[in-house]
Amino acid sequence: MKNINIPMLLLATLVILMFVLVGIAISYRNIWFVLLFILLGFAFMGFGLSLKRKRK
């Protein structure tokens, strides 16, 4: 059984949370929060992918 990589799991959860918050911001019709959470989601995703690339 493999060990769970806790920091990467938390980072992936944070990315998912950002995109959930995009949906919530859309429901409140707030374009600024939509843009903010989309940018944060992609930034965290890019950070996670760069960490994964450095580990290999």
C-alpha positions in Angstrom: 0.0 0.0 0.0 1.4 3.4 -1.0 1.8 6.2 1.4 -0.5 9.2 1.0 1.3 12.4 0.0 -0.5 14.8 2.3 0.9 18.2 0.9 -0.1 17.3 -2.6 -3.5 16.0 -1.4 -4.1 19.3 0.3 -3.0 21.3 -2.8 -5.4 19.2 -5.0 -8.2 19.9 -2.5 -7.4 23.6 -2.6 -7.6 23.6 -6.4 -11.0 21.8 -6.3 -12.2 24.3 -3.7 -11.3 27.3 -5.9 -13.4 25.9 -8.8 -16.3 25.2 -6.4 -16.0 28.8 -5.3 -16.2 29.9 -9.0 -19.6 28.2 -9.1 -20.7 29.9 -5.9 -19.5 33.3 -7.3 -21.4 32.7 -10.5 -24.6 32.1 -8.5 -24.1 35.4 -6.7 -23.4 37.1 -10.1 -20.1 38.6 -8.9 -17.7 38.7 -11.9 -14.8 39.9 -9.8 -14.9 36.8 -7.5 -15.4 34.6 -10.6 -12.2 35.9 -12.2 -10.3 35.8 -8.9 -11.1 32.2 -8.1 -10.4 31.1 -11.7 -7.0 32.7 -11.6 -6.3 31.3 -8.2 -7.4 27.8 -9.3 -5.1 27.8 -12.3 -2.3 29.3 -10.3 -2.5 26.5 -7.7 -2.8 23.9 -10.4 0.3 25.2 -12.2 2.2 25.2 -8.9 1.2 21.6 -8.2 2.2 20.5 -11.7 5.6 22.2 -11.3 6.2 20.6 -8.0 5.3 17.2 -9.5 7.7 17.8 -12.4 10.6 18.7 -10.0 10.1 15.5 -8.0 10.7 13.3 -11.0 
